Amino acid sequence: MFKTGCQSRNGFTLIEVLVTLSIFVLLFFISANFIISSLRATAQEAEQAASIKSARRAMDIMIREIHGATSSAHGDYPLAVVQPQNLTFYNDIDNDNQAEKISYYLNGSKLLHSVIEPGADNTYSGVVIVSTLAQNVANEPIFSFFDGDNNQASTINSVRLISVQVEIQALGARSPQPFFLKANAELRNLKDN
């Protein structure tokens, strides 16, 4: 009852199993790398879209508020500080018939918005409410100031138009290209005509 000659071969040899396993592991790592790269790209695109959306919202807020600059509760000139990275002015943004002191300034790569209510004695010495309007801002200057003839303004009293430009580097050094927003705000309450 012993078999002689050819024996039937059932199963795989060790070398066949190792080669097959190696191929599957290689395919797994290639697929995993592709999936991870796709997820990173999707996350970066979402981060960039969020930064751009917040910058657009910030620009809308700034232009609307700058456009309505008005005298302070004490009767001070509507513009308090005009610098390339800092703008402070007065505007009644909450419609309470008292102009708040509003500032926009850059702190690192964050564009900040601060508001101070005039208070009972109209000294603007109350609580400062600071919020972040946009992040990943990468440009200087943000503000440019022009007179009624669209020339560079030489004094704070000659400013009639404020140009706001924001460059968003949404992903820092990884960003494919910066996103630029630019708008002008004519000071409604300071028109020369």
DRENBAKE-225085 format. One line per field, with one value per residue (C-alpha): x, y, z. Coordinates in Angstrom, 2 decimals. Example, Ala and Ser with C-alpha at 12.3 -4.5 7.8 and 13.67 -1.06 7.14 Angstrom:
<sebas>
xx: c(12.30; 13.67)
yy: c(-4.50; -1.06)
zz: c(7.80; 7.14)
</sebas>
This chain:
<sebas>
xx: c(0.00; 2.88; 2.84; 5.75; 6.78; 4.97; 3.33; 0.59; 1.48; -1.10; -0.43; 2.28; 5.95; 7.45; 9.01; 5.67; 3.99; 6.76; 6.71; 2.91; 2.99; 5.70; 3.66; 0.56; 2.54; 4.07; 0.64; -0.75; 1.95; 1.58; -2.21; -1.85; 0.62; -1.78; -4.70; -2.69; -1.47; -5.04; -6.29; -3.51; -4.28; -7.98; -7.20; -4.89; -7.53; -10.12; -7.71; -6.96; -10.67; -11.43; -8.64; -9.84; -13.45; -12.49; -10.35; -13.28; -15.57; -12.92; -12.61; -16.40; -16.49; -13.52; -14.78; -18.28; -16.95; -14.29; -16.83; -19.00; -16.22; -17.65; -16.68; -16.13; -18.47; -16.24; -16.32; -12.81; -11.79; -13.12; -9.61; -7.40; -4.44; -3.47; -0.46; 0.32; -0.37; -2.76; -5.96; -8.05; -11.25; -14.71; -17.99; -21.36; -21.29; -23.99; -26.46; -26.71; -26.04; -22.58; -19.50; -17.25; -13.46; -12.45; -8.95; -7.59; -4.03; -1.71; -0.34; 2.02; -0.02; -3.40; -5.50; -7.21; -10.29; -10.77; -13.79; -14.11; -17.44; -17.30; -18.58; -20.58; -17.95; -17.08; -13.40; -13.12; -11.40; -13.66; -13.22; -11.49; -13.17; -10.65; -11.51; -9.49; -10.75; -8.29; -5.34; -2.30; -2.00; 1.38; 1.62; 2.80; 1.35; -2.32; -3.58; -2.79; -4.22; -5.23; -6.56; -9.51; -7.40; -6.30; -2.76; -0.93; -2.32; 0.28; -1.66; -4.40; -6.81; -6.34; -7.34; -10.49; -9.92; -8.43; -7.18; -7.11; -5.02; -4.75; -2.52; -3.43; -0.74; -3.27; -0.93; 2.16; 5.24; 3.30; 0.83; 0.90; 0.30; -0.94; -4.49; -4.90; -7.89; -8.01; -10.77; -11.14; -13.31; -14.25; -14.90; -18.56; -18.54; -15.38; -16.26; -14.80; -17.62)
yy: c(0.00; 2.26; 4.74; 4.82; 7.31; 10.68; 12.08; 14.66; 18.10; 19.73; 23.28; 25.88; 25.84; 28.23; 30.33; 30.72; 31.85; 34.37; 35.85; 36.19; 37.72; 40.18; 41.30; 41.84; 43.81; 45.98; 46.66; 47.45; 50.06; 51.67; 51.90; 53.21; 55.87; 56.98; 57.16; 59.11; 61.58; 62.09; 62.73; 65.25; 67.09; 67.20; 68.55; 71.21; 72.28; 72.53; 74.61; 76.90; 77.32; 78.17; 80.77; 82.38; 82.40; 84.09; 86.64; 87.51; 87.89; 90.04; 92.24; 92.76; 93.73; 96.09; 97.90; 98.34; 99.65; 101.92; 103.35; 104.50; 106.12; 109.01; 111.38; 109.94; 110.45; 113.42; 114.82; 113.62; 113.29; 109.99; 108.60; 108.15; 106.09; 105.59; 103.31; 100.66; 97.82; 99.59; 101.53; 103.01; 104.97; 105.57; 104.11; 103.26; 99.60; 98.46; 101.29; 102.57; 106.21; 106.08; 105.60; 102.75; 102.93; 100.28; 99.07; 96.69; 95.54; 92.73; 90.53; 87.99; 86.48; 87.28; 90.27; 91.41; 93.57; 95.39; 97.34; 99.66; 101.14; 104.84; 104.13; 106.44; 109.21; 108.77; 108.09; 104.74; 103.28; 100.26; 96.64; 95.95; 93.20; 91.59; 89.08; 87.46; 88.47; 86.48; 84.17; 83.43; 87.07; 87.46; 90.99; 94.40; 96.97; 96.18; 99.76; 102.55; 106.04; 108.48; 112.03; 113.34; 113.42; 109.77; 110.80; 109.34; 111.17; 113.28; 113.90; 112.11; 114.98; 114.57; 110.87; 110.31; 106.79; 103.76; 100.86; 97.50; 94.64; 91.25; 88.43; 85.02; 82.36; 79.74; 76.83; 78.70; 77.53; 74.62; 76.93; 76.59; 80.28; 83.23; 84.54; 88.33; 90.43; 94.15; 96.70; 100.43; 102.23; 105.82; 107.61; 108.53; 111.18; 112.90; 113.61; 116.77; 117.35)
zz: c(0.00; -0.31; -3.15; -5.33; -7.96; -8.28; -5.28; -5.55; -4.31; -2.07; -0.70; -1.25; -0.61; 1.92; -0.84; -2.64; 0.60; 1.35; -2.18; -2.10; 1.37; 0.31; -2.69; -0.53; 2.09; -0.64; -2.16; 1.29; 2.01; -1.42; -0.93; 2.63; 1.49; -1.25; 1.19; 3.78; 1.13; -0.09; 3.43; 4.07; 0.84; 1.72; 5.20; 3.74; 1.23; 4.02; 6.14; 3.22; 2.41; 6.05; 6.16; 2.94; 4.14; 7.41; 5.52; 3.24; 6.26; 7.95; 4.88; 4.74; 8.42; 8.13; 5.03; 6.51; 9.82; 8.29; 5.86; 8.78; 10.85; 12.85; 15.67; 19.13; 22.08; 23.04; 19.53; 18.65; 15.01; 13.52; 12.96; 16.01; 14.69; 11.04; 10.64; 8.02; 10.50; 12.89; 12.36; 15.18; 14.62; 16.03; 14.78; 16.29; 15.29; 17.73; 16.93; 20.51; 19.47; 21.05; 18.91; 19.96; 19.62; 17.07; 16.29; 13.69; 14.14; 13.29; 16.07; 14.55; 11.74; 13.32; 12.30; 15.49; 16.03; 19.32; 20.48; 23.49; 24.54; 25.51; 29.03; 31.30; 31.24; 27.51; 28.20; 26.39; 29.44; 29.80; 28.90; 25.59; 23.61; 21.25; 18.55; 15.78; 12.34; 10.23; 10.70; 8.56; 7.45; 5.78; 4.44; 5.49; 5.19; 5.60; 5.44; 2.98; 3.39; 0.65; 0.50; -1.51; -4.70; -4.25; -3.36; -0.38; 2.67; 4.47; 7.70; 9.60; 8.85; 5.09; 4.98; 2.93; 1.58; 3.28; 1.21; 2.97; 1.57; 3.22; 2.02; 3.40; 3.47; 4.49; 5.09; 6.17; 4.27; 2.75; 1.00; -2.77; -3.29; -1.22; -1.50; -1.82; -0.83; -1.45; -0.95; -0.45; 2.07; 1.50; 4.76; 4.40; 7.14; 5.89; 2.27; 0.77; -1.71)
</sebas>
